């Protein structure tokens, strides 16, 4: 077995970005930028009012107030811009350009209007209630950097920068291949001892959330020749092939030899983590150049889900040249105590709560590798270092929030 950190580093070191494509802004959320986006003009592009009120020149309001000014003209957003007459005020609305000659805005609640005049008790300071040109971004400044995943806020910024399309990483193509004679589709009839297959649903949904395009292949029976054929087919047109089950050393574990028969070179097999030790990682070199990554996940549901979260998601992000492929970790306080055997890093499914102003992780009672329920109930993975043999009430540990993978 190799340590978790070494295994992950070795996997990510082999990731080569899959290329880029240009997409409309409507389709950009969740994608990874493949270009820097700079501000063609300053943002905002002009001085404007942040309040409804009156634009004035502070030089006209010298000395002590109150001051009475005639109101001449009006500036509204998107309308022609009037100039400010000397010694006068100009009616102005939120978002409207500041008239030439003015340098401040008096909010309408601070001005008493009578007919075509306003009275102001105190002179505003220069720049009051004015959003200056370039306050957000200087002309030419990089607003969005290559490698950033486009959140809704970033998409909105690209739109504000007048970009109808953006260059983003192509979606990596993932093929999911589940093996086992016992598998059947949910809702379909099956003989005694068969189970409704669930792992492909977790892997596919998680991969799509990480930006991938997903194909789910037909189930692979426990037959060496058919498994080798299925693996060869899955490799075609994929950037990542994820197999589930059949990577251990049992008599019916046909996937490892099928991978090797299809030309997959395994980099490592077995990682010092719990659950998920029998993880196979390799690549198949393509005749046209490049390579297809292969992750052979264990078949137990919790193990399969965990290993794909820990290895599959960072790999998919790295294939998109995401500048932050690893999920962020938060510090949590443990609720309850646990004794364990040291030697492997353990990732405990847990629920997060707020107690006493702190983030608390309530570790799930059922940590069995075959428990589908554990990931359905969990919203975090509590990380227990390999050399730690116990968790005590109140211990502070790192955790991975599943919503952020």
C-alpha positions in Angstrom: 0.0 0.0 0.0 1.1 3.6 -0.6 0.1 6.6 1.5 -2.9 8.6 0.4 -1.0 11.9 -0.2 1.6 10.1 -2.4 -1.1 8.3 -4.4 -3.0 11.5 -5.0 0.1 13.3 -6.0 1.2 10.6 -8.4 -2.2 10.6 -10.0 -2.4 14.4 -10.5 1.1 14.5 -11.9 -0.1 12.5 -14.9 -3.0 14.8 -15.7 -2.7 16.7 -19.0 -5.5 19.3 -19.7 -7.9 18.0 -22.3 -8.2 21.1 -24.4 -10.5 24.1 -24.8 -13.7 25.1 -26.5 -15.6 28.4 -26.8 -19.2 28.4 -25.3 -22.0 31.0 -25.0 -22.1 32.6 -21.6 -25.4 30.9 -20.9 -23.6 27.5 -20.9 -20.5 28.7 -19.0 -21.5 28.2 -15.3 -19.5 25.4 -13.7 -16.9 25.4 -16.5 -13.2 26.2 -16.1 -11.8 29.2 -17.8 -9.1 28.5 -20.4 -8.2 32.2 -20.9 -7.7 35.3 -18.9 -10.4 37.9 -19.3 -9.3 41.5 -19.0 -11.4 44.6 -18.8 -11.5 46.3 -22.2 -12.6 49.5 -20.5 -12.6 50.7 -16.9 -15.4 49.3 -14.7 -17.4 51.3 -14.2 -16.7 53.1 -17.4 -17.8 56.5 -16.1 -18.5 58.3 -12.9 -22.1 57.8 -11.8 -24.5 58.5 -8.9 -25.1 55.8 -6.3 -28.2 57.7 -5.0 -31.3 59.5 -6.3 -30.6 63.2 -5.6 -28.9 66.2 -7.1 -25.5 66.6 -8.7 -23.6 69.6 -7.5 -20.1 71.2 -7.7 -18.7 71.5 -4.2 -16.8 74.6 -5.3 -20.3 76.4 -5.5 -20.9 75.6 -1.8 -18.1 77.4 -0.1 -18.6 78.7 3.4 -21.3 77.7 5.8 -24.8 76.7 4.8 -27.6 76.5 4.2 -27.2 76.8 0.4 -30.0 77.4 -2.1 -29.4 76.3 -5.7 -31.6 76.4 -8.8 -32.3 72.9 -10.3 -31.5 72.8 -14.0 -31.5 69.6 -16.1 -31.8 66.0 -15.3 -29.4 63.0 -15.6 -31.0 59.5 -15.8 -29.4 56.2 -16.6 -29.0 55.6 -20.3 -30.2 59.1 -21.2 -28.3 62.0 -22.9 -26.0 63.7 -20.4 -26.6 67.4 -19.6 -23.8 69.7 -18.4 -24.0 71.3 -15.0 -24.7 75.0 -15.1 -22.4 77.0 -12.7 -24.0 77.7 -9.4 -26.9 75.2 -10.1 -27.8 71.6 -9.2 -28.8 68.9 -11.6 -31.5 66.3 -10.8 -29.8 62.9 -10.9 -30.9 59.3 -10.5 -29.1 56.1 -9.3 -26.8 54.8 -12.0 -26.9 58.0 -14.0 -23.7 59.6 -15.3 -22.3 62.5 -13.4 -22.8 65.7 -15.4 -19.5 67.5 -16.4 -18.7 70.1 -13.8 -20.2 68.3 -10.9 -18.2 66.3 -8.3 -20.7 65.2 -5.6 -24.3 64.1 -5.2 -26.7 65.4 -2.5 -29.2 62.6 -1.7 -32.8 63.7 -2.2 -33.6 63.2 1.5 -30.9 65.7 2.4 -32.2 68.4 0.1 -35.4 70.4 0.6 -37.0 71.2 -2.7 -39.3 74.1 -3.4 -40.3 74.5 -7.0 -37.2 74.7 -9.1 -34.8 75.2 -6.2 -33.3 73.1 -3.5 -31.9 74.0 -0.1 -29.0 72.1 1.3 -28.0 72.5 5.0 -24.4 71.3 4.6 -22.0 71.1 1.7 -21.2 67.5 0.7 -17.6 66.5 0.4 -16.2 66.0 -3.1 -16.9 62.5 -4.3 -19.9 62.0 -2.0 -22.3 59.3 -3.3 -20.3 59.0 -6.5 -19.0 55.7 -7.9 -15.8 56.6 -9.7 -14.7 55.4 -13.1 -12.5 52.3 -12.6 -13.5 51.8 -9.0 -14.0 48.1 -9.6 -11.4 47.5 -12.4 -8.9 49.6 -14.2 -8.8 49.4 -17.9 -6.7 46.4 -19.0 -6.9 44.7 -15.5 -7.4 41.0 -15.5 -10.8 40.4 -14.0 -11.1 36.6 -14.4 -8.0 34.3 -14.6 -7.5 31.1 -16.5 -8.1 28.1 -14.3 -11.0 29.6 -12.4 -14.2 27.6 -12.2 -17.0 29.9 -13.3 -19.5 30.5 -10.5 -22.7 32.4 -11.1 -20.9 35.6 -9.9 -18.0 35.1 -12.3 -20.4 34.5 -15.2 -22.2 37.7 -14.3 -18.8 39.5 -14.2 -18.0 38.2 -17.7 -21.3 39.5 -18.9 -20.6 42.9 -17.4 -17.3 42.8 -19.2 -19.3 42.6 -22.5 -18.2 39.0 -23.2 -21.0 37.0 -24.9 -18.7 33.8 -25.1 -15.8 32.5 -23.1 -13.1 30.0 -23.8 -13.4 27.1 -21.3 -11.9 23.6 -20.8 -13.6 20.9 -22.8 -15.6 18.6 -20.7 -13.6 15.4 -20.0 -15.4 12.3 -21.2 -15.9 9.7 -18.4 -17.1 6.2 -19.1 -18.4 4.3 -16.1 -18.1 0.5 -16.2 -19.7 -1.6 -13.3 -19.0 -5.3 -13.1 -20.6 -8.2 -11.3 -23.1 -11.0 -12.1 -25.2 -9.8 -9.2 -26.0 -6.4 -10.7 -29.4 -5.4 -12.2 -30.9 -2.0 -13.1 -33.1 -0.4 -10.4 -36.7 -1.5 -10.9 -35.8 -4.5 -13.1 -36.6 -8.1 -12.1 -33.8 -10.2 -10.9 -33.0 -13.6 -9.3 -32.4 -14.1 -5.6 -29.1 -12.7 -4.6 -29.1 -9.9 -7.2 -28.9 -6.2 -6.2 -30.0 -2.9 -7.7 -26.9 -1.3 -9.0 -26.2 2.2 -7.4 -22.5 3.0 -7.7 -22.8 4.3 -11.3 -25.4 6.8 -10.2 -23.1 8.3 -7.6 -20.1 8.3 -9.9 -22.0 9.8 -12.8 -23.7 12.5 -10.8 -20.4 13.4 -9.0 -18.5 13.5 -12.3 -21.0 15.7 -13.9 -20.9 18.1 -11.0 -17.1 18.2 -11.5 -17.6 19.3 -15.1 -17.4 16.0 -17.0 -19.6 14.5 -19.8 -20.5 11.0 -18.6 -21.3 7.7 -20.4 -22.6 4.7 -18.4 -21.7 1.4 -20.1 -23.7 -1.8 -19.8 -22.9 -4.0 -16.8 -19.9 -6.3 -17.2 -20.4 -10.0 -16.2 -17.8 -11.9 -14.3 -16.3 -13.3 -17.5 -12.7 -12.5 -18.3 -13.1 -12.3 -22.1 -16.2 -10.1 -22.0 -14.6 -7.9 -19.4 -11.6 -7.3 -21.6 -13.8 -6.5 -24.5 -15.9 -4.1 -22.4 -12.7 -2.3 -21.1 -11.4 -2.0 -24.7 -14.7 -0.5 -25.8 -14.8 1.9 -22.9 -11.3 3.2 -23.6 -12.4 4.5 -27.0 -13.4 8.1 -26.9 -12.8 8.5 -23.1 -10.5 10.7 -21.1 -11.2 8.7 -18.0 -12.6 5.2 -17.6 -14.0 4.4 -14.1 -14.5 0.7 -13.4 -16.4 -0.3 -10.3 -15.8 -3.7 -8.7 -13.6 -6.6 -9.8 -10.2 -5.0 -8.9 -9.4 -7.1 -5.9 -7.9 -10.6 -5.9 -10.9 -12.9 -5.7 -11.7 -15.6 -8.2 -14.5 -13.5 -9.7 -12.5 -10.2 -9.8 -12.1 -9.9 -13.6 -11.5 -6.2 -14.0 -7.8 -6.0 -13.1 -6.7 -8.6 -15.7 -9.1 -7.1 -18.2 -7.4 -3.7 -17.8 -4.0 -5.2 -18.4 -5.3 -7.2 -21.4 -6.6 -3.9 -22.9 -3.2 -2.3 -22.6 -3.7 -0.4 -19.3 -0.6 0.1 -17.3 -1.3 0.2 -13.6 0.7 2.8 -11.8 -0.4 1.5 -8.4 -2.9 -0.7 -6.7 -3.9 -0.5 -3.1 -3.8 2.7 -1.2 -3.5 3.1 2.6 -7.0 4.5 3.2 -10.1 3.3 4.9 -12.4 2.5 3.2 -11.3 2.0 -0.3 -7.9 0.2 -0.1 -8.2 -1.9 -3.3 -8.0 1.1 -5.7 -6.3 0.6 -9.0 -4.9 3.6 -10.9 -3.4 3.4 -14.4 -3.4 4.7 -17.9 -3.7 3.4 -21.5 -1.5 5.2 -24.0 -3.3 6.0 -27.3 -1.9 5.3 -30.7 -2.8 8.8 -31.8 -1.0 10.3 -28.7 -2.2 11.2 -25.3 -3.6 8.8 -22.8 -6.8 7.6 -21.1 -6.8 7.6 -17.4 -8.3 4.6 -15.5 -9.6 4.4 -12.0 -10.5 0.9 -10.8 -12.8 1.5 -7.8 -13.7 -1.2 -5.2 -17.3 -2.5 -5.5 -18.6 -1.8 -2.0 -20.8 1.3 -2.3 -19.2 3.5 0.4 -15.7 2.5 -0.8 -16.5 3.3 -4.4 -18.1 6.6 -3.5 -15.2 7.6 -1.3 -12.4 6.7 -3.7 -14.1 8.6 -6.5 -14.5 11.7 -4.3 -10.9 11.5 -3.2 -9.3 10.6 -6.5 -11.8 11.0 -9.4 -12.9 14.5 -8.7 -9.4 16.0 -8.3 -8.3 14.2 -11.5 -11.3 15.6 -13.5 -10.6 19.1 -12.2 -6.9 18.8 -13.1 -7.9 17.6 -16.6 -9.7 20.9 -17.0 -6.7 22.8 -15.8 -8.6 23.9 -12.7 -6.2 26.0 -10.5 -7.7 24.5 -7.4 -8.3 20.8 -8.1 -8.3 19.7 -4.5 -11.4 20.3 -2.3 -10.9 22.8 0.5 -10.7 21.5 4.0 -12.3 23.0 7.1 -11.5 22.5 10.8 -14.3 20.8 12.8 -14.8 19.7 16.4 -15.6 16.0 16.9 -18.8 15.1 18.6 -18.2 11.8 20.3 -15.2 9.5 20.6 -13.8 6.7 18.4 -11.2 4.1 18.8 -9.5 2.7 15.6 -6.5 0.8 14.4 -3.8 3.1 13.1 -2.0 2.5 9.9 -4.3 3.9 7.2 -5.8 7.4 6.8 -9.5 7.1 7.4 -12.3 9.2 6.0 -15.4 9.1 8.2 -18.8 10.1 6.9 -20.3 12.7 9.1 -23.0 15.4 9.5 -22.0 18.9 10.2 -23.7 21.1 12.8 -23.1 24.5 14.4 -22.8 24.3 18.2 -21.4 27.1 20.4 -20.4 29.0 17.3 -18.2 26.2 16.1 -18.5 23.7 13.2 -19.1 20.3 14.8 -18.9 16.9 13.0 -21.3 14.2 14.2 -19.7 11.0 12.9 -22.1 8.5 11.4 -22.5 5.3 13.5 -22.5 3.1 10.4 -19.1 3.3 8.7 -19.3 0.0 6.9 -17.8 0.0 3.4 -21.0 -1.5 2.0 -23.4 1.0 3.5 -25.1 3.0 0.7 -26.9 4.9 3.5 -23.8 6.5 4.8 -23.2 8.8 1.9 -26.9 9.6 1.6 -26.8 10.9 5.1 -23.4 12.5 5.2 -22.4 16.1 4.2 -18.7 15.8 5.1 -15.7 13.5 5.4 -13.8 13.8 8.6 -10.1 13.1 7.9 -8.3 10.9 10.5 -4.5 10.8 9.9 -2.9 7.3 9.4 -1.0 7.5 12.7 -3.9 8.5 14.9 -5.6 5.6 16.8 -8.4 7.5 18.6 -10.7 10.5 18.4 -11.8 12.1 21.6 -14.7 14.3 22.3 -13.9 17.9 21.2 -10.8 16.9 19.1 -10.3 19.3 16.2 -9.8 17.6 12.8 -9.9 18.5 9.2 -13.0 17.7 7.1 -14.0 17.8 3.5 -17.4 19.3 2.8 -19.1 17.1 0.2 -20.9 20.1 -1.3 -17.5 21.5 -2.2 -16.0 18.5 -4.0 
